[in-house]
């Protein structure tokens, strides 16, 4: 399977990394490296994480990472995993 990162995800990640970098560039880099590793491992276990609470589709999943939700879709027909968005739930 191939990992495809959608524009909405990339834009959200850029904002998060910029925010973390205000405090520490090192932590921002570590955050991105650790998140990339989690995402790359989806190739081996795409159904590891729960079905998304935000979509009514068993192929759409929520990966939770350090308080952030990464929504991704498994497309078995095209043999790809699409990383759709990243956000942090706030009240």
N, C-alpha and C positions, 0 to 999 in steps of 0.2 A: 504494500500500500504506500501511497505517496501522501505527504502532508502538504496541504495548501492553506496558506494564511490569507484570509480575506482582508480587504482594505479597512473595514470597520475595526477588525481586531488590531491591525497594525497601528491605526490611528490612536486607539485606546491605549495600547501598550506604550506608545511613544509618550503620551501624556503622563502615564503612571511612572515611567522611567525618569522623565524630567522632574516630576514631583519628588521622587525619592532622591534624585541627584542633588536637589537643593540642600539636603541634609548631608548626604555622603555619596560621592561618585562611586566609591568602592562597593557600597551596599547596592547601589543601582545596578552595577555590572553583575554582582552576585545574584541578585534577584532575576535578572534576565537569563543568566546562564542556567540557573536552577530550573526556571520555568521552561526554557528550551529543552532541557533534558527530559522533563516530565512529558512534554508534548511529543518529542521524538519517540519516547517509549510507548506511545499510543499505537504505534505500528504493530507491536507485539501483542497488546491486550486492549483492543479498541473498546470493548464493553466493560472495562474495569470500573468505570465511574458510573454514578447513578443516572437514570433517565432524567432529562431536564425537567425542572419544575416550571419552566417558562414556555415550553413547547409540548404539544400533545403528539409526540412522535417518538417511538422507541429507538430510533436511529440518532436522535439528538440527545446529547449527554452533557452533563455539567462536571467539569473538573474543578475542584476547589483547591486553591493554592494560596496560602498565607492570607486568607480572608477575601481573595478575589475569586470570582466565578468565571471560568473560561468555558464558553459554550462551543461545542463542536458537533459536526454531523458526520456520520459514517455513511459513505456511499459505496456499497459493495459492488454495484454494477460497474462503476468506473474505477474501482479499486483505489479510492482516495478518502482521506479524512480532511474535512474542511473546518478550519478553525474560524468560527464566525465572529465572536466578540469576547471582550473581557470587561468586567465591571466589578465594582464593589458595592454591595448592598448597603444603603444608609437609610436612616430613619428620617 
